[in-house]
Amino acid sequence: MTDTVEQWQSKAELHYRITVVSFGLLIALLILGQFVHGFSLTKLGMQLIPLLIFIPGLIAKVNYRTYSWLCFVLLAYFTAYVVELGSPLRHWTDGIGVTLTVVMFVSAMMASRYVQRWQVALREAQV
């Protein structure tokens, strides 16, 4: 299947948007979770800093490595939410957290793939 540059760009843009929306929702959920479970600035910082590192790459949105590394970091959030979801002390935020991390993982993974293919198609179109 040989998609055109515009088709790869369109697919990359769609998954970029899904990634950014779920990224924002995950950050909001982490902040909300602090108020629900008892506020701790240290815990909030430990939860947010790994995600905030990706903001410049998501704003630039042209480097597929940003999405690949985001997927890697999301595995830690997914693991933490699944452990909490299986705990007798689970909270409704844990189920939403699992859903958001899965959606963001899949969309970031697809965005990474489509950005790579878009860049290859651009190079081939220039030759």
Residue, then its C-alpha position, 0 to 999 in steps of 0.5 A: m500500500t503506497d499512501t501519499v504524503e498527505q495521507w500519512q500527514s493526515k493519519a499522523e495529525l489525527h493520532y497526534r491530536i488524540t495523544v495530546v488530548s489524552f496527555g492533557l486529561l492524564i495530567a488533569l487526572l493526576i492533579l485531581g487524584q491528589f485532591v481526592h487521595g490527599f494532596s502531596l506536592t512531592k508525590l504530584g511532582m514525582q508523577l508529573i515531571p516524567l510527563l512534563i518532559f515531553i511537552p517540548g517534543l509534543i509541541a514540535k510534533v515532528n520527531y517520532r522519537t518523542y512518541s516512542w519515548l512517551c510510550f516507554v514512560l507510559l508503561a510505568y503509569f499503566t503498571a501503577y494504575v493496574v496495581e492500584l486497580g487490583s487493590p482493595l483500596r482502588h478508587w474510580t480514578d484508577g480505572i480512568g487512569v488505565t483507560l487514558t494510558v492505554v488510549m495514549f499509548v496506542s495513539a502515541m505508538m501510531a503517531s510515531r509510526y505515521v510520522q516516520r512514514w510521513q517523513v519517508a514519503l516526504r524524502e521520496a517525493q523530493v527525489 
